[in-house]
Amino acid sequence: MIFPELFAEQLRIVKNNPNATRSNKILIPLHSTIAKIIAEHTTYRVVSLPEKEFKFKSKIGSKDVDIAIIDEQNNLKAAIMFKSIKSEYNKNANNYYKNMKGESSLFIDNNIPVYQIIFIPTTIKHKNSKGEDTFETPNENSYNQYCNFELYHSSYWNNLKLGVFYFDIDDCKASYSNKVVPNVENTLTEGLINFIEGVK
């Protein structure tokens, strides 16, 4: 249950201090835990916060990598990108989906496996038209986008592993939801191990 606990802590921090999202400090516990699990299952070096973000550069573009798996020559062997949703999801859901595919293309075009991890609460902080704090539920369209991608994507996307995890939230306590995307593991730990075992 380590990732639900870390996500819950992140939500608590943001609830108490909305400006915390502007600092990389809020990312360190989750990024470093992902990196630790990966490091236990590979002989490659793993680079992430709090050390640094790895800068991937290619002839067609560059990208900061949240958790990078690199060889002795500093060649990127695999990339892990992480996003956690903390507020205002529905109005931005389509952009999240498009951005996920867009940044993945840079790695895929360079024949680098990428694992896109997205944490989505099943109830999300939202400001209504009056500016009042309330909550919203992720719409079914965004869920179906990820489901359809997993079920029907072309072979071009075979180097992209999708890790969309929904979390039930109760007073800033989090647990994996029964809302699951096809082919996505029950827990992130399982997903990470399966991903790194496929990295050559």
N, C-alpha and C positions, 0 to 999 in steps of 0.2 A: 504493500500500500504506500510505498515511499513517494511516488509521483503525485497521487491525490493529496497527500499531506503537504508536499512542496507547493502545489498549485493553490491549495487553501491558504497557505501562509502568504503567497503572493497576493491573493485577493484581499487578505486582511490588511496587508501593508498599503495597498492602493485605497482601500476603504478609509483608512486613517489619514492617508496623505496622497491625494490624487496626483500630485506632482511627482510622485515616486516613479511613475512610468517614464519619466524623462532621463532617468539614470540607469546605466548599465548594471548597477549594484543589484537591482531587483532580479536580473537575469542570472546572476552568478550561481545561486544554489541549484537551479534546474540544469543549466548548462554543464556545470562541473559534475553533477551526478550522472548525467548522460555520458559525459566523457569518461568517467570512472568505470561505468559498466562496459563501455566499448573497449577500454584499455585492458580489461580483464579477459577479453576474448579475441585479442589480436596481437600480433608482434609489431605492427606498425605503430608509429608515434601518433598520439592524439593531442590536438591543440584546441584549446577553448578558453573562454574566460574562467578564472580571473587572470590567467597568463596573458592571453591576447586572442584576438580574432585573426584567423589566417586569411591573408589576402591572396585570392586566386586570380592569376592573370593569364590570359590567353590571347591569341591573335584576333579573336572576335569579341572580346570583352573581359571585364574583371568583376569580381564580387567578393565581399567579405563573407567568410564562411563561419557559421555559428560554432559548429564542431567539425573539425577537419581531421581526416585520417591521412597521414602523409608517410612517405618512405624516407630512407636515409638521405636521399638527394633532394628532399623537400618537394617531391612531386605529389600532387594531390591524388590519392587513390580512391577516396570517397568523401562525400559531403553530407552533413546533417544540418538541416535548417529547421529552426524552431519558432513557433508563434503561439502565444497564449492570448485568448480573447478575454478582455476584462470589462468591456462596456461597448454599447452601441454597435451590435453585430449586424443586425438585419440590413441596415442601410448601406453597410460596407461589405456585405457577404460576397457579392459578385466580384468586387475588386480583390478581395482576399483570394478567391478562386483563380482569377486571371493572373494575379501576381505570382501565385504559387506555380502555375504552369510556365509563366514567363521566366522566372529566375531558374527554374529547373532546366529549361532549354539550354542555357549556357553550359551547364554541366553535361547534359546529354550529348550536345553537339561536340563535346570534347571526350566522349566515351567514358564519362565518370559517373558511377552510381550515386544517386542522391536520395536521401530519406527526408521527406517533408512531414514534419510533426506539427499538428495543430491541436491545441486544447480548446474546446468549446464548452462553456457551461450551458446547461439546459435551462437555466434562468439567468438573464444577463441584465446588468444595470443599464438603465435607459432614461433619458430625459424626454418627457412628453412635450406636446406643443405649447404647454404653459410654462415649461422650464422646470417642472417638478420631477424629482427623482422617483422613478418607478422601475418596473422590471418587464422584460420581454422574453419571449420564447423563440429560439432560432426557427426560422421559417422552413417549411418542408422543401421548398425549392432548392435552398442551399444544400440541404441533406441529400436530395436526389441528385444534385450535380456531382457530388463526391461518389455516390453509389454508382451512377451511370459511368463515371470515369473509370472506376475500378472494373466494372463489368464489360465495358465496350471500347476501351481505348485501343488505338492502333499500336502496332509493334514499335513505333518510334518511341513510345513512352515506357518501354520495358525496363529501362534503367532508372525509372522513378518508382520508389516505394512510397506509398501513401500511408501516413499514420494519423488519421483523423480520430481523435478520442473525445467523446462527449462525457461530461461530468455532471452528476447531480450535486447541487449545492444546497446546503442547509446550514444557515447561520455561519457562513464561511468555513464550513466543513465540506470536504469534497469526497466523492466516491465515483468509481467508474459507473457510467450509466448503462442501462440495457439497450440504449439506442446505439447501434453499431453499424459501421460501414462494411460491406462485404469484403472479405479477404484481409481485413485489418484484425490484428491480434487482439485478445481480450485485455492485455496490459501492454504498456510501453516497454517494459523490461523484455517481454517476449519479442516484441517487434525489433528492438535494438539487437538482440542476440541473433535473430534470424537475418537481419540486414548485414551485420558484420561477417557472419559466416559465409555470405555470398561474395564478399569482397576479396579479390585475388591480388 
